[in-house]
């Protein structure tokens, strides 16, 4: 099979497409023929060697994929060869033509969804669900501000919030992105490249502020987020790329809270809860991943550059 292999940490050029041996599933494992693999920002940090957890070298990047079950190992009962599935974790890496996954990480992909859409589910939708529902404890009737709502996690957050009965304000960095945020169900959409765009949030909420902020770039926005919080509001930090100075009195004055979240801290029970909810949303039609760009597997380096660029529009995927 063909696979992307990283033999040293560094720039995007360390990712090379190579011929690799076909993996085989062991007990409790599933072999998937990969039709699409999701590209996530965290994979660029891992490749560069700057992430908290480093895989042993050499390794094949990627956790999210969608495809068709090729074979199953002993003890697997939930899926059979030929099933359409998506997975949110792999043992051998998603940037490949074949990948081995543990059975609990493999979930049914409804026929109405494409494989690229399936590859857009794992990290983005798990992150959005854990952030909104499990960490911030979003409640129907609340108002949420989703920064970067045109990206993979942002789109997921908008759709999950709408399906959960929240009022949604989303931001994006281009007019195309703003239009897409509205199409995905946001009640209001703002261009975060416009000066003082956050000044429009309070009038949108009748002067009350927002109950929740899903923050994708805390090093830029966090202090200003505190200005638009409602009483007892919460900011859930999903993304950050540096330091920022804030005024803690803003949190005190709102009885507010700033919460952090990393998906890797999700327990096995949380993962089961998250994906049971996601599969139900996929089956009902409430959740519909948006794929912005598709790259051939051999162009993984280009995909790693693109996923870090501003002006996000949906999910970036690789096609083996």
ZIZIHU-V587083 format. One line per field, one symbol per residue. ss: DSSP state (H for helix, E for strand, L for the rest). phi: phi as a letter, one per 20 degrees, with the letter a starting at -180 (. if undefined). psi: psi as a letter, one per 30 degrees, with the letter a starting at -180 (. if undefined). Layout:
# ZIZIHU-V587083
ss: ???
phi: ???
psi: ???
This chain:
# ZIZIHU-V587083
ss: LEEEEELLLLLHHHEEEEELLLLLLLLLEEEEEEEEEEELHHHHHHHHLLLLLLLLLLELLLLLEEEEEEEELLLLLLLLLLLEEEELLLLLLLLELEEEEEHHHEEELLLLLLHHHHHLLHHHHHHHHHHHHHHLLLLLLLEEEELLLLEHHHHHHHHHHHHLLLEEEEEELLHHHHHHHHHLLLLEEEELLLLLLLHHHHHHLLLLLEEEEEELLHHHHHHHHHHHEEEEEEEEELLLLLLLLLLHHHHHHHLLEEEELLHHHLLHHHHHHHHHHHHHHHHHLLLLLLEEEEEEHHHHHHHHHHLLLLLLLEEEEEEL
phi: .ebecddbfrfgffecececfffceegmdcedefeacfddggffffffndefddffefbdfocebbrcfeacegnececcgnfebccdacedoeeafcbdcfgfedcfdgffeffgfffeegffffffffffeeeelgcgnfdcddflfeegffgffffffffeneecdccbdcfffgffgffeoffcccefeeglfffeffgfdmnendfccedebffddgffgffdfegmfcddedcacrebecdgfffgfdlebdddbcffeffffffffgfffffffffenfdbgddebccfgfdgfffffffeefmgbmedcddf
psi: lklkkjfkkblfffjkklklkklkkakglkkkjkfkkkkkeffeeeefgflekklkkllklkeklkakkelllkfkffllkfkkllkgklffkfilfkkklkefgklkjkffkleeeefgedeeeeeeeeeeeeefhkkkflkkkjkhffaeeeeeeeeeeefgglkkklllgleeeeeeeeeffkekkkjgfkkhefffeeefggfelkekkjjfiefefeeeeffgklkglkkjjekkgalkkljffeeefghakjklkkfffkleeeeeeefeeeeeeeefgfkjkkkekkklefheeeeeeeffllhkjakklkj.
